[in-house]
Amino acid sequence: SDLTMSVVFDEYGRPFIIMREQQGSAQLKGLEAQKANILAARTVCNLVRTSLGPKGMDKMLVDKDGGVVITNDGATILKEMEVEHQVARLMVELSQSQ
């Protein structure tokens, strides 16, 4: 499945990202596959990047059952994410091996 992202702001003006699944994905080859892999890697990096440093923002993660986890720990964010893209999943697995 393909993922689309949208940035939404809460009542205090803090941004958060909503990721939605879309139906129907096609197999990519060549340059298009490379672009998709780079985009997936950048997306994972951008999700974690805003939680780093002294001004790092908290992330609110909601699972399928409605459970909520609020954290600014990059390892926890990556662990709790359900990643389908192979390159993005590889990045998550590499982060857990450290």
Helices and strands as residue ranges (DSSP letters): E 2-9, E 15-22, H 30-49, E 59-62, E 68-71, H 74-80, H 86-96
